[in-house]
């Protein structure tokens, strides 16, 4: 995973509440453990007609939102069953951050582990961004991970929460396993000392 400091780009609106993981990536696409190609299946039942053609009424199919890096969604994004494929699919579709007023805990944790930034904002900010994106598809924002702030088009900054461990891993480009491997010497030293204490006590 590459280190993430900031994410800048255009925003795409998806003003729907309670988008669950089965809508993000339907269960029939979960057989694979390969991330490649999952972007094509993201929001599959909303994006495509039965014959496989694009649905013209689905907002993310509109050409003006092609290439957007930040998704602005409704409340309670990522609810439903646990599946790591959900952030994989969103990232495969080109998104690097999702903005909402609330995320399901499991989705949020899966997203952070995979480098997709869940940005929690207040209702007013979310509505402002949705309106801006609908009015002008060229609207851009910046997610600054170091300061934990979302920089809006007017320059206003909105601070968002993120736990310290996830922030460290994202800024340094390491996953949980990578973090533990960097501590290999310290872990080995602890285990050696701990083992000696157990033997002495016995």
Secondary structure, DSSP 8 states (H G I E B T S, - for coil): ----SEEEEEEEEE--SS-BHHHHS-GGGTT----TTGGGGTTHHHHB-TTS-B-TTSGGGSGGGTT--EEEE-SSBTBSS--THHHHHHHHTT-SEEEES-B-HHHHHHHHHHT-EEEE--HHHHHHHHHHHHH-TT-EEEEETTTTEEE-TTS-EEE----HHHHHHHHHT--HHHHHHHTHHHHHHHHHHHHHHHHHH-
